[in-house]
Amino acid sequence: MRMGRAAIFVSLALSIGVAPLVAHAQQPAGPPPQIQAAQTFLMSWGGEKWDEMKAVTADTVTVKVGPGVYTLAPATHKSDVQLTLPFRGLSTVRTDGKVTGVKVDEMAFKMGDKEMRGPAMVDLKEDNGTFRVTGVSLASTQP
């Protein structure tokens, strides 16, 4: 009798312990943290969601568009340049094996009534596994 109860108890304990592991293994993996940070930054900047943007940026972000240098300050809701959605093509950039940024195949910026587009780079800084956006630069400027 005791042996039967013990077998049931062990079976129950194993099934409870294995079920969460199977469920966890079936969940799709999300994007890498650097891609997630860049994507959150770009989507929140394009939609002017300042509080979401502050969570993934430094205090100020330097934005270089061609020869011009602009400032983005999420804490004060100030931007000298606006990101125009959509953007496309995010890929990780590494230097000496360390993540340094995310390449964007195509982005568009608006400065006043002037719009520039082309490939861009989102500069990242890692701090304890968390990525923060520190800068953005638009490589070529095509109106």
C-alpha positions as CSV (number, residue, x, y, z in Angstrom):
1,M,0.0,0.0,0.0
2,R,2.8,2.4,0.9
3,M,4.7,1.5,-2.2
4,G,1.7,2.3,-4.4
5,R,1.2,5.7,-2.8
6,A,4.9,6.4,-3.2
7,A,4.8,5.6,-6.9
8,I,1.8,7.8,-7.4
9,F,3.5,10.6,-5.5
10,V,6.7,10.3,-7.5
11,S,4.8,10.2,-10.8
12,L,2.8,13.3,-9.9
13,A,5.9,15.2,-8.8
14,L,7.7,14.3,-12.0
15,S,4.8,15.3,-14.2
16,I,4.4,18.7,-12.4
17,G,8.2,19.4,-12.8
18,V,8.3,18.4,-16.5
19,A,5.2,20.2,-17.7
20,P,6.7,23.8,-17.2
21,L,9.9,22.7,-18.9
22,V,8.0,21.5,-21.9
23,A,5.8,24.6,-22.0
24,H,8.9,26.8,-21.7
25,A,10.7,25.0,-24.5
26,Q,7.7,25.5,-26.9
27,Q,7.6,29.3,-26.5
28,P,9.2,31.1,-29.4
29,A,12.4,32.9,-28.7
30,G,12.1,36.7,-29.0
31,P,14.6,38.9,-30.8
32,P,18.0,39.4,-29.2
33,P,18.1,42.1,-26.6
34,Q,20.1,44.5,-28.8
35,I,17.6,44.2,-31.6
36,Q,14.7,44.6,-29.2
37,A,16.2,47.8,-27.7
38,A,16.8,49.3,-31.2
39,Q,13.3,48.3,-32.3
40,T,11.7,49.8,-29.2
41,F,13.7,53.0,-29.6
42,L,12.8,53.4,-33.3
43,M,9.1,52.6,-32.8
44,S,8.8,54.9,-29.7
45,W,10.7,57.7,-31.4
46,G,8.6,57.5,-34.6
47,G,5.4,57.4,-32.5
48,E,6.6,60.1,-30.1
49,K,6.2,57.8,-27.1
50,W,8.7,59.5,-24.9
51,D,8.3,57.4,-21.8
52,E,8.9,54.1,-23.7
53,M,11.9,55.7,-25.4
54,K,13.5,56.8,-22.1
55,A,13.6,53.1,-21.0
56,V,16.0,52.2,-23.8
57,T,18.1,55.4,-24.3
58,A,20.8,57.4,-22.7
59,D,19.8,60.8,-21.3
60,T,20.6,62.3,-24.7
61,V,21.0,60.7,-28.1
62,T,23.2,62.3,-30.8
63,V,21.6,62.1,-34.2
64,K,23.9,62.6,-37.2
65,V,22.3,63.2,-40.6
66,G,24.9,63.8,-43.3
67,P,26.9,66.8,-42.1
68,G,24.3,67.9,-39.5
69,V,24.3,66.9,-35.8
70,Y,21.1,67.0,-33.9
71,T,20.1,66.1,-30.3
72,L,17.3,63.9,-29.1
73,A,16.4,64.3,-25.3
74,P,13.7,61.8,-24.3
75,A,13.5,63.1,-20.7
76,T,12.5,66.6,-21.9
77,H,10.5,65.4,-24.9
78,K,12.8,67.4,-27.2
79,S,14.0,66.4,-30.6
80,D,15.6,68.5,-33.3
81,V,14.9,65.8,-35.9
82,Q,12.0,63.4,-36.4
83,L,12.1,59.8,-37.4
84,T,9.7,58.9,-40.2
85,L,8.2,55.5,-40.0
86,P,8.6,52.8,-41.4
87,F,12.2,51.6,-41.1
88,R,13.4,48.3,-42.3
89,G,16.2,45.7,-42.0
90,L,17.7,45.5,-38.5
91,S,21.0,43.5,-38.0
92,T,23.5,43.4,-35.2
93,V,26.9,45.1,-35.5
94,R,29.8,43.7,-33.5
95,T,33.3,45.0,-33.0
96,D,35.8,42.5,-31.6
97,G,33.0,40.2,-30.7
98,K,31.1,42.9,-28.7
99,V,27.7,44.3,-29.7
100,T,28.2,48.0,-30.6
101,G,25.1,48.8,-32.6
102,V,22.3,47.8,-34.9
103,K,22.4,48.5,-38.6
104,V,19.2,49.7,-40.2
105,D,18.9,49.0,-43.9
106,E,16.6,52.0,-44.5
107,M,15.5,54.9,-42.3
108,A,14.1,58.3,-43.0
109,F,14.5,61.5,-40.9
110,K,12.6,64.8,-41.2
111,M,14.3,68.1,-40.3
112,G,11.7,70.8,-40.8
113,D,10.4,70.4,-44.3
114,K,13.4,68.4,-45.5
115,E,13.4,64.6,-45.5
116,M,16.5,62.4,-45.8
117,R,16.7,58.6,-46.1
118,G,19.2,55.9,-46.4
119,P,21.0,53.2,-44.4
120,A,21.7,54.1,-40.7
121,M,23.4,52.9,-37.6
122,V,21.9,52.8,-34.1
123,D,24.8,53.0,-31.6
124,L,24.4,51.0,-28.4
125,K,26.1,50.7,-25.1
126,E,25.7,47.6,-22.9
127,D,25.4,47.9,-19.2
128,N,24.9,44.6,-17.3
129,G,23.1,42.9,-20.2
130,T,20.8,46.0,-20.9
131,F,21.3,47.9,-24.1
132,R,20.9,51.7,-24.3
133,V,20.8,53.7,-27.5
134,T,23.5,56.4,-27.4
135,G,23.5,57.7,-31.0
136,V,22.0,57.3,-34.5
137,S,23.7,58.2,-37.8
138,L,22.4,58.2,-41.3
139,A,25.2,57.1,-43.6
140,S,24.0,58.5,-47.0
141,T,21.4,61.2,-47.4
142,Q,19.0,60.8,-50.3
143,P,16.1,63.2,-50.5
